[in-house]
Structure formats: structure tokens, C-alpha cells
Amino acid sequence: MSGTTTGPETLGSLSEETKIVDPNSKQAKEISGKSPMRIAMGRLLRDKIAVICAIVAFGFILIAVLAGVISSIFDVSLAANRPSENLSFTTGLPLTGPPNNAFDMAHPFGLAPSTADDNLAYFVYGCRTSLIIAGGATLVAATVGIITGLLAGFLGGTVDRVLSFIIDLFLTIPFLLAALTLAPIISERFSTDPNYFTIQRWTLIAVLAGFGWMGVARLIRGEVLSLREREFVQAARVLGMPTYRILIKELLPNLAAPIVVSVSLMLPAFVAAEAGLAFLGIGVTSGASWGRTITRAVPFFDNYPLYLYQPLIGITLLVLSLNLLGDAIRDALDPKTRR
């Protein structure tokens, strides 16, 4: 009879995770003594790419937090220098540093053409602006999404239908169109306000969060629909536990994994969105912003490409590290995943 038989050597090719582990063995005892989060953290620390991405992301967070310290060390600021002394009258390019001269410690990243602004100051403060807006929008969107998903999934009935309708309604509104509509209104209303930059940042956080919470809400709702029929939830109901305690004490701890994954993937999306809106002129239009720097750098790309590359490299490294770290966290929290 022709055909291929499965020999013992085929069984030996199976991964270690599929082998049956003796419950009395040392390996089984070590695993049983760890919480799911500790097991996930151990898997994450063994992932070299995740560790490198975490270091890069933490480095950008340090740059944002210590932007003032970095600026004072190099004696740079957001205030422009005197263009007549630092720029070429004919080309508008800086007379010191790149692109026509070597780097100098007075301006490590060089000067911006036509304005003579210090590029290092705008880089570090642009990093701070990006992370503040993206972090704030992530926090607000995650909070709204978690609360909405918990209520819709657990209460069901009319509450679920109403909240699901609101989620679907927000999903039908084009994000870019809404941002283009709101930006001129905010600019016209608060352009003369001395706190315009702060108002603009909070408005941008509200816009990003307002169009970013629906995915979290849908994910949490689906998880709650499967968890609310579990034995521990039914037992809490029989014991007469209030609804808010069931949501906070029983359901929310079991939703830690999807929440962490959603937040880790939402943050880089908001970083890219903030830079994109600033590039289009409807995001941060006053103060330092990577997207605003890119807008200014485009006309000088032929003669001064480094001016454009600096914010682009910052955005790319930050978004890429956060995305890869988010993927690694998702894999670490999923016991069925093995890289």
C-alpha cells in the first residue's frame, strides 16, 4: 500500500508548547506559580525586538519630558535668532551649520532656513507636543471606549441598542472632513486668545479622541458579551453584588489584555494623525510641531534635505517602535501565539 507513514521523527518536530507537560515537573510548578501578567511580561522580555522598541519609545518620552533641560544644555530655544545675521540674503539658507557648513555645538541640528529657528529646540518640543496630544487622546478615547463597551455589553437590551447606534453613527462621520470643518471654527473663535496654543491642543485631543474611541468600545462590548454569561459573573449576580461592582471588580480585570493591546496600538496612530493634521495646517499651527516643521521644510528639500529628514525620522522611529511594541504586547498576552 503506497503512502507516507508518520514515523517517530515527525513527532519530535512538534514545538515544546504542544508537548504534554508533567504537572509534577519543575517547569509546570514554575508556570502554575505565575500570574498571566507575569507570564506575559516574561515572554515580552525575551522578545529582543520588543525590548529595543521599548527602549526607543522610552527615549522619546525622556526627550519630551526633558525638552526644557535639553534646550538649556545646548542653550537653544524656540525663539528665532536674528535672520539678518544668520541667513543668506539671497538663498535664505543658514550661514552656519548644514547644508553648506559643518555642524557646530551652538546649533547641533542646524538652523531653519528663512527663519533661523533652532532645529534642535523645535525637534524636542515637537516631540513633547506630539506625545502630549497623542497620549491625552489615547487616555480619553480608551476611557470613553471602555465605559461604553462595558455598559453596552453587560446591560444589553435598549442600552446596548442605543450605544451601538451611537458607535455606528460616529463611525459614519469622516474624520478628516470633521477636522477640516472644526479647524477654521476654532481658529476664528480663539485666534486672539493668549492661551490659543493650549486651547488648540485640547481641541485636537478632543477631535482625535472623539473619532478614536469606537474601536475600543466595540472590542470591549464583544468581550463583555462573552464574559457576562460566565460562572463568576452569574455567582456575583446571585449574591446581589451591585452592577458597578460587577463591572469594576469582576469584568474589568478580565479585560486587561484587550485594553492594553488597544491602547498600545492607538497611541502610534494618534502620533501619526497629529503630525498629519499639522502638516495639512489643521492641527497645531502655533508652537512646535513635527508636522508643522515638515510643512516648512518641503520647499527647501532640494537644497536642504536634512531639514525635512529630522522630523520625518523622529515620526518614523516613534510610530514604528510603538507599533512593533504593540504587536509584541498582543503576542505576549495571547497564550496561543508563539513567535
Backbone torsions as a table, in degrees:
resi	resn	phi	psi	omega
1	MET	NA	123.4	-178.2
2	SER	-80.5	156.9	179.5
3	GLY	140.4	167.9	-178.0
4	THR	-104.8	127.2	177.7
5	THR	-98.1	150.6	-179.2
6	THR	-90.2	114.3	-179.5
7	GLY	-92.3	176.0	-179.7
8	PRO	-61.4	-28.5	-177.7
9	GLU	-66.8	-25.4	178.1
10	THR	-67.5	-37.8	178.9
11	LEU	-66.0	-29.4	-179.0
12	GLY	-72.1	-13.7	-179.4
13	SER	-85.3	-4.9	179.6
14	LEU	-68.5	149.2	-179.5
15	SER	-71.2	160.2	-178.1
16	GLU	-64.5	-28.9	-176.6
17	GLU	-71.3	-19.6	-179.5
18	THR	-93.1	-8.8	179.0
19	LYS	-75.8	150.2	177.8
20	ILE	-78.6	125.6	-178.5
21	VAL	-99.3	131.9	177.8
22	ASP	-62.6	123.4	-178.1
23	PRO	-62.9	-18.7	179.3
24	ASN	-93.9	-0.2	-178.2
25	SER	-76.4	164.8	180.0
26	LYS	-64.5	-38.7	-179.9
27	GLN	-62.9	-42.9	-179.7
28	ALA	-66.1	-38.3	179.6
29	LYS	-67.5	-37.0	177.9
30	GLU	-65.3	-40.9	-179.8
31	ILE	-68.2	-42.1	-177.8
32	SER	-66.6	-22.6	-179.9
33	GLY	-87.2	3.8	-177.7
34	LYS	-112.6	144.9	173.9
35	SER	-77.3	161.4	177.7
36	PRO	-57.0	-36.5	179.9
37	MET	-67.6	-37.5	177.9
38	ARG	-67.5	-39.3	177.0
39	ILE	-63.5	-43.1	178.7
40	ALA	-64.3	-40.2	178.8
41	MET	-64.7	-37.6	177.0
42	GLY	-64.2	-41.2	177.6
43	ARG	-65.7	-37.2	-179.1
44	LEU	-68.1	-39.9	-179.0
45	LEU	-70.2	-23.2	177.6
46	ARG	-81.9	-10.8	178.9
47	ASP	-87.4	108.1	-176.1
48	LYS	-63.6	-39.8	179.8
49	ILE	-63.0	-41.4	179.5
50	ALA	-64.1	-40.1	180.0
51	VAL	-65.1	-43.9	179.3
52	ILE	-63.3	-44.2	179.8
53	CYS	-64.5	-37.2	177.7
54	ALA	-64.6	-39.0	178.3
55	ILE	-65.1	-43.1	179.4
56	VAL	-63.6	-46.3	179.8
57	ALA	-63.1	-41.4	178.5
58	PHE	-65.3	-33.8	176.5
59	GLY	-62.9	-41.4	177.7
60	PHE	-67.7	-35.8	176.7
61	ILE	-63.7	-41.1	176.9
62	LEU	-62.8	-41.2	177.7
63	ILE	-60.1	-42.8	-179.9
64	ALA	-66.1	-43.8	-178.2
65	VAL	-68.8	-39.6	-175.3
66	LEU	-100.2	26.6	-178.8
67	ALA	-58.9	-42.6	179.1
68	GLY	-65.2	-39.5	179.2
69	VAL	-66.0	-44.1	179.1
70	ILE	-61.7	-42.6	179.5
71	SER	-63.3	-38.9	179.7
72	SER	-70.9	-33.6	178.5
73	ILE	-63.0	-44.7	-178.8
74	PHE	-91.8	1.5	177.4
75	ASP	56.5	48.5	177.1
76	VAL	-123.0	160.7	-180.0
77	SER	-152.9	173.1	178.5
78	LEU	-74.9	-15.1	179.3
79	ALA	-68.5	137.5	-178.9
80	ALA	-74.3	148.9	172.9
81	ASN	-79.7	-176.9	179.2
82	ARG	-83.0	106.5	-175.1
83	PRO	-55.6	-34.1	-176.9
84	SER	-63.6	-24.1	-178.3
85	GLU	-97.6	-21.4	-172.9
86	ASN	-114.8	-4.4	-176.5
87	LEU	-123.8	151.0	175.0
88	SER	-73.6	134.0	-177.1
89	PHE	-68.0	-30.5	-175.3
90	THR	-88.3	-43.3	-175.1
91	THR	-100.7	-21.2	-175.8
92	GLY	79.7	1.0	179.9
93	LEU	-82.4	153.8	-178.9
94	PRO	-67.2	146.5	179.0
95	LEU	-84.9	-15.1	176.5
96	THR	-121.4	145.8	179.7
97	GLY	76.7	-172.8	-179.3
98	PRO	-65.0	155.0	11.9
99	PRO	-92.7	-11.4	-173.6
100	ASN	-101.0	-6.8	-178.0
101	ASN	-136.8	169.2	-178.7
102	ALA	-74.2	162.3	176.7
103	PHE	-66.1	149.7	175.4
104	ASP	-135.0	152.5	-176.0
105	MET	-67.4	-21.4	178.3
106	ALA	-64.7	-34.6	178.2
107	HIS	-139.6	82.9	-173.3
108	PRO	-58.6	-32.3	179.4
109	PHE	-99.8	5.0	-179.4
110	GLY	85.7	-176.8	179.3
111	LEU	-112.0	153.0	178.2
112	ALA	-81.0	136.8	177.5
113	PRO	-67.1	150.5	177.5
114	SER	71.1	-21.8	179.5
115	THR	-121.4	-21.8	-177.1
116	ALA	63.0	23.3	173.2
117	ASP	-68.3	148.8	179.2
118	ASP	-79.2	123.3	-175.7
119	ASN	-67.4	-35.0	-179.8
120	LEU	-63.3	-44.0	179.6
121	ALA	-61.8	-43.0	-180.0
122	TYR	-70.7	-27.6	177.9
123	PHE	-69.4	-50.7	-175.8
124	VAL	-70.1	-40.5	178.3
125	TYR	-73.7	-29.2	173.3
126	GLY	-66.3	-36.9	175.2
127	CYS	-62.5	-43.0	178.4
128	ARG	-62.2	-46.0	179.7
129	THR	-59.4	-45.2	-177.9
130	SER	-62.8	-45.8	-177.5
131	LEU	-72.1	-34.7	177.6
132	ILE	-64.5	-46.8	-178.6
133	ILE	-67.5	-46.8	-179.0
134	ALA	-66.2	-42.2	178.7
135	GLY	-65.5	-43.0	177.9
136	GLY	-63.9	-43.2	179.1
137	ALA	-65.3	-38.3	177.9
138	THR	-64.0	-43.7	179.9
139	LEU	-62.3	-46.6	-178.7
140	VAL	-67.1	-45.9	-178.0
141	ALA	-64.5	-41.2	179.4
142	ALA	-65.1	-42.3	180.0
143	THR	-62.9	-48.9	179.8
144	VAL	-63.7	-43.0	-179.5
145	GLY	-64.7	-41.1	-179.7
146	ILE	-65.8	-46.7	-179.3
147	ILE	-62.7	-45.7	-179.3
148	THR	-64.0	-44.0	179.8
149	GLY	-64.9	-39.6	178.2
150	LEU	-62.4	-47.7	-177.9
151	LEU	-66.5	-43.9	-178.4
152	ALA	-65.6	-43.7	-177.0
153	GLY	-73.2	-36.2	-174.8
154	PHE	-85.0	-43.5	-176.9
155	LEU	-76.3	-37.1	178.5
156	GLY	62.8	-163.0	175.8
157	GLY	58.9	-135.1	-177.3
158	THR	-64.6	-40.1	179.8
159	VAL	-60.6	-44.4	179.6
160	ASP	-63.5	-42.5	-179.2
161	ARG	-65.3	-41.9	-179.6
162	VAL	-66.3	-47.5	-179.2
163	LEU	-66.8	-37.4	177.1
164	SER	-64.8	-37.7	176.7
165	PHE	-63.5	-41.9	179.1
166	ILE	-63.9	-41.4	177.7
167	ILE	-60.6	-48.5	179.9
168	ASP	-63.3	-35.4	179.4
169	LEU	-64.0	-45.3	178.9
170	PHE	-65.9	-32.4	179.7
171	LEU	-69.0	-21.8	-179.7
172	THR	-82.5	-14.5	-177.7
173	ILE	-84.9	121.4	178.7
174	PRO	-65.3	126.9	-176.0
175	PHE	-62.8	-48.0	-176.7
176	LEU	-64.5	-38.5	179.0
177	LEU	-64.7	-41.3	178.7
178	ALA	-65.9	-39.7	179.2
179	ALA	-65.8	-40.6	178.4
180	LEU	-65.8	-28.7	179.2
181	THR	-78.2	-41.6	-175.6
182	LEU	-75.0	-32.9	-174.8
183	ALA	-59.0	-50.3	178.8
184	PRO	-63.4	-33.3	179.4
185	ILE	-65.2	-44.6	179.7
186	ILE	-66.0	-42.7	-178.9
187	SER	-63.0	-42.7	-178.8
188	GLU	-70.0	-35.3	-175.5
189	ARG	-77.4	-38.8	-171.3
190	PHE	-119.9	12.8	-175.2
191	SER	-62.4	-28.5	-179.4
192	THR	-95.5	0.2	-180.0
193	ASP	-74.5	135.9	179.4
194	PRO	-64.6	-21.8	177.9
195	ASN	-100.2	31.6	-175.2
196	TYR	-60.3	-40.0	-178.9
197	PHE	-63.0	-43.4	178.4
198	THR	-65.5	-43.0	178.2
199	ILE	-61.3	-40.4	-179.4
200	GLN	-64.6	-41.1	179.3
201	ARG	-64.9	-44.8	179.8
202	TRP	-66.2	-35.3	176.4
203	THR	-64.4	-42.0	179.3
204	LEU	-65.3	-39.6	176.1
205	ILE	-60.3	-44.0	180.0
206	ALA	-63.9	-40.7	-179.4
207	VAL	-67.1	-46.5	179.8
208	LEU	-63.3	-44.8	179.9
209	ALA	-67.2	-36.3	-178.9
210	GLY	-64.5	-23.5	179.2
211	PHE	-113.4	16.4	-179.4
212	GLY	-124.6	-5.6	-176.0
213	TRP	-84.9	-16.2	-171.8
214	MET	-67.2	-37.8	179.0
215	GLY	-64.6	-41.3	177.2
216	VAL	-63.8	-42.8	-179.0
217	ALA	-61.5	-42.7	179.5
218	ARG	-65.3	-42.0	-179.9
219	LEU	-63.7	-47.8	-179.1
220	ILE	-64.9	-39.6	178.3
221	ARG	-59.4	-45.7	179.5
222	GLY	-62.7	-39.6	178.6
223	GLU	-66.8	-41.1	-178.6
224	VAL	-66.9	-36.4	178.7
225	LEU	-59.1	-33.9	178.5
226	SER	-83.5	-27.1	-177.3
227	LEU	-84.8	-26.7	-172.3
228	ARG	-69.6	-16.1	177.6
229	GLU	-97.1	3.5	179.7
230	ARG	-73.3	162.6	-173.2
231	GLU	-63.3	-39.5	-176.0
232	PHE	-68.2	-30.2	176.3
233	VAL	-73.7	-41.9	178.2
234	GLN	-63.6	-37.2	178.0
235	ALA	-65.6	-39.8	178.2
236	ALA	-64.2	-36.8	177.9
237	ARG	-66.9	-43.0	-179.5
238	VAL	-62.8	-36.4	179.3
239	LEU	-74.2	-4.6	178.3
240	GLY	80.6	23.5	179.5
241	MET	-67.6	134.4	179.1
242	PRO	-60.4	155.9	-176.6
243	THR	-60.6	-42.7	-177.5
244	TYR	-64.1	-31.8	178.0
245	ARG	-73.5	-35.8	175.9
246	ILE	-63.3	-42.6	-179.3
247	LEU	-65.2	-43.7	-173.6
248	ILE	-83.9	-44.6	-173.5
249	LYS	-86.2	-33.3	-173.7
250	GLU	-102.4	-48.6	-173.7
251	LEU	-84.5	-45.5	-173.7
252	LEU	-58.8	-43.1	177.4
253	PRO	-60.5	-30.2	179.3
254	ASN	-80.1	-5.3	178.5
255	LEU	-104.9	11.1	-176.6
256	ALA	-60.3	-42.7	-176.8
257	ALA	-62.7	-53.7	179.3
258	PRO	-63.9	-31.4	178.9
259	ILE	-67.2	-46.1	179.6
260	VAL	-61.1	-42.6	-180.0
261	VAL	-64.9	-43.9	-179.2
262	SER	-62.3	-44.2	-179.4
263	VAL	-65.9	-41.1	-177.9
264	SER	-67.3	-26.1	178.0
265	LEU	-93.2	-22.0	180.0
266	MET	-75.6	-37.5	-176.1
267	LEU	-58.8	-51.4	178.7
268	PRO	-64.4	-30.4	177.6
269	ALA	-64.4	-39.1	178.9
270	PHE	-72.4	-32.9	175.9
271	VAL	-61.4	-47.5	178.7
272	ALA	-65.8	-38.3	180.0
273	ALA	-66.0	-40.9	179.3
274	GLU	-62.3	-44.1	178.8
275	ALA	-65.2	-39.6	179.2
276	GLY	-65.2	-41.1	178.4
277	LEU	-66.9	-39.5	177.5
278	ALA	-64.7	-36.6	177.8
279	PHE	-64.1	-37.2	179.4
280	LEU	-79.1	-7.2	178.9
281	GLY	85.4	14.9	179.9
282	ILE	-120.2	10.2	176.1
283	GLY	-105.4	-124.0	176.7
284	VAL	-78.1	113.0	-179.1
285	THR	-108.2	-5.6	175.5
286	SER	-132.5	141.4	-175.0
287	GLY	89.9	-172.4	-175.5
288	ALA	-87.3	137.1	176.7
289	SER	-158.1	138.4	178.3
290	TRP	-62.4	-42.1	179.7
291	GLY	-63.8	-38.0	178.0
292	ARG	-66.7	-38.6	177.1
293	THR	-62.7	-39.9	178.8
294	ILE	-62.9	-40.4	178.2
295	THR	-59.6	-43.4	179.5
296	ARG	-70.0	-28.1	-173.7
297	ALA	-83.1	-21.6	-175.5
298	VAL	-57.3	-46.0	-179.3
299	PRO	-64.6	-20.8	-177.1
300	PHE	-102.8	14.6	-173.1
301	PHE	-62.9	-39.5	-176.9
302	ASP	-63.1	-39.8	-176.9
303	ASN	-98.1	-20.6	-175.4
304	TYR	-143.3	67.3	-176.1
305	PRO	-65.7	-28.0	-179.2
306	LEU	-61.5	-30.7	178.9
307	TYR	-61.4	-34.3	177.7
308	LEU	-83.0	-36.4	-176.0
309	TYR	-66.5	-33.7	-175.5
310	GLN	-58.6	-55.8	177.5
311	PRO	-68.2	-32.5	178.6
312	LEU	-63.2	-43.6	178.6
313	ILE	-63.7	-41.0	178.2
314	GLY	-60.8	-47.5	179.8
315	ILE	-63.4	-44.9	-177.3
316	THR	-63.0	-46.7	-179.2
317	LEU	-63.8	-43.8	-177.6
318	LEU	-66.9	-48.3	-178.6
319	VAL	-66.2	-42.5	-179.1
320	LEU	-64.7	-44.0	-179.5
321	SER	-64.9	-41.0	179.3
322	LEU	-68.1	-37.7	178.2
323	ASN	-66.2	-47.3	179.3
324	LEU	-64.9	-37.5	177.0
325	LEU	-65.9	-38.9	176.4
326	GLY	-63.3	-41.5	176.5
327	ASP	-63.0	-41.1	179.6
328	ALA	-65.4	-39.1	177.4
329	ILE	-64.5	-41.0	178.2
330	ARG	-62.3	-44.1	178.6
331	ASP	-65.4	-37.9	-178.9
332	ALA	-68.5	-34.1	-178.9
333	LEU	-82.5	-12.2	179.5
334	ASP	-97.8	110.7	-177.3
335	PRO	-67.5	-15.7	-179.8
336	LYS	-87.1	-8.4	-176.4
337	THR	-92.8	135.6	176.3
338	ARG	-141.2	118.4	-179.1
339	ARG	-82.7	NA	NA
